[in-house]
């Protein structure tokens, strides 16, 4: 990548990469290469691209069940990410985590997490500890959806972060639906009000615009690095695809096609693409297609893990559990 | 020789590890003033950066510790109430425990969860009297249950140094135990290594936690009738299966006394494994809490649902008759 991620071209590249990665991943779900399905991030790319462009390699993120975008934006290798989704031993997690648990600790990606709202407190602890271990101004980001703001443990985590001035960004991706339940049917008060209640700045931004997200993230990161503690950013966004790819087989009626079509008129890829020259955009698009062709090839040609090692890594100490078949 | 109390042993283990390793820190509720007595003196010696009083947010501070461990520290959490381990089951069983495997070994989660006063504390009623070590063993979280001050010291030190999450259940019924100990002899005790407190030839009594002391008292009372071997696994997960099989291979009779509810409690697993590998000559027996027990408040009711010495005597006499 030639350009830094926080430039217009860099933001476009990340946004486009996530979009095309997800589209390729959905194809691999339909082909049966990825089992278990995925929660596509399509439509929400601006948030991962914008927030992660404000971060350093040493900063920490945690992600959600809809986490591919965050992991890619923080710098994970798309080929090893795709291999992880396909359950291969070359994957980021050696095929042990899959779509909902992708992690790369060498890049500060402390894991996607499949329990809604669970990652907030983990982020606060990791960021608090990083400051003590490194003596550095490490920032942590907890990404979560609108469904998570009704989880008690996330609100507890916000309290701890504010109380102990931990430099964390709570980034809420409000796509309007917790699976099928609308925000209106789930959230009393406001999402920003939850941050304000703990005395932290909370702002709402256009989560379809990578630059708007980056600007808000920069403000929050600057504040965090300067020692002023956590912030909350609510990003208004929309999920174009299914909650999960099972919806491609089983129709679930909770929103109409017009609503999806309207949201597609504010496509983050198009918004950011319009900010760079056509030739540059075409070049980036071509590079991404080549990268993803290679990633798909790498994933489908990678070996499956050996079932004999199914419980490898269960204990960090190497302790072996008794087998289910005897002694 | 100094008399070492169980609580002092835990306090000494924490003090030694805080002094030895700058990555160790302690967090929990009311630990600065040491309401449970286990953290006495730590705040004054190590300060607010390493001894953190938390708000009453058990779920958040449990996962806060997971995060801190992922970033390279070794947190120790003190839980004032054993039943809080139900509240944080998601944070331990579904988060901390699963990170190593799910990330393909990219990280470690060296957190110690200390419950000083697990089980009935006499009159603390339904929501303060659980003893959920079997539950944690069931999900595969390393789980220790020391019966004596020296083992409390040694297993606490090992738990803190271990790279996986470890729950340390200090039974309320053992907190008053004291031992004559030369402090210079205190050392780490490995996980998964049991201890024969009393050798015998007729029957093995596997006793868990504070019930070790009841088993020893019963063994002494019955000494003229029956030769009882008292085996204390010390760690319930990983369990010292070799030690168990060695003992029952010798005695060929087994009684287990376990302060867990009967269904899916450790006693059932111990008996099953002994049956698979031990060549028993009499049906093994267990003394446990009843199925689904909720400890009632009134003292006689509380005691009525806890495993006790009288039941143990009956169980031992039963397996001797059957054999």
Interface residues (C-beta under 8 A of the other chain):
Chain A: X60 X91 X92 X93 X94 X95 X96 X97 X101 X103 X104 X105 X106 X110 X111 X113 X115 X118 X120 X121 X122 X123 X124 X125 X126 X127 X128 X129 X130 X132 X133 X152 X153 X156 X157 X159 X160 X163 X311 X312 X313 X314 X315 X316 X317 X319 X321 X322 X326 X327
Chain B: X23 X49 X54 X55 X57 X59 X60 X61 X62 X63 X64 X65 X66 X67 X68 X69 X70 X71 X72 X73 X75 X90 X91 X94 X95 X99 X100 X101 X102 X103 X104 X105 X106 X107 X108 X109 X110 X140 X142 X162 X163 X164 X238 X241 X276 X277
